[in-house]
Amino acid sequence: MAKTDFKSVAEYLTTLPKQTRVVLQRVRAVIRKAVPTGEEVISYQIPAVKLEGRALIYFAGWKEHYSLYPATEKVRASLERELADYEVRKGTIRFPLSEPVPGELIAKIAKIRAKETALLSDERRATRSKVSTSKKSASKKSASKKSASKKSASKKSASKKSASKKKKVKLS
């Protein structure tokens, strides 16, 4: 796999040895079925599926195994027993190419990641909404303060003019 500027998942898959390609095509199909609204992309030069603009799962083929990323804490905790037969470390789950694709397990991983991603997206939208609301509120307060300040300055100016007229009257 010398080429590293892939434009699509299909292009990435064509560069793999046949055995690896066949396995990853199955993995890809399982993920697509589990997350039908996901968008396939190449990210970090490997296939990924995004949901609402956020990467939820990556997969890649290697010499003796294929990997899924990220193996988040939620994924590891939720599927601890099912993952016991596989190598899991530093956010990576490795599956041997020599064994059948565990479709149900991969679908569960994809669905857990989809829920995590949706929650993160919801939190981000809520945060943006709060920030936007507070900015609008701050802008209104600032405008209100400026208006009050102008009124106050106008009153002070009028008061000074009035006092000035009184002084002139007294001088005459």
Secondary structure, 3 states (H helix, E strand, C coil): CCCCCCCCHHHHHHCCCHHHHHHHHHHHHHHHHHCCCCEEEEECCEEEEEECCEEEEEEEECCCEEEEECCCHHHHHHCHHHHCCCEEECCEEEEECCCCCCHHHHHHHHHHHHHHHHHHHHHHHHHHHHHHHHHHHHHHHHHHHHHHHHHHHHHHHHHHHHHHHHHHHHHC
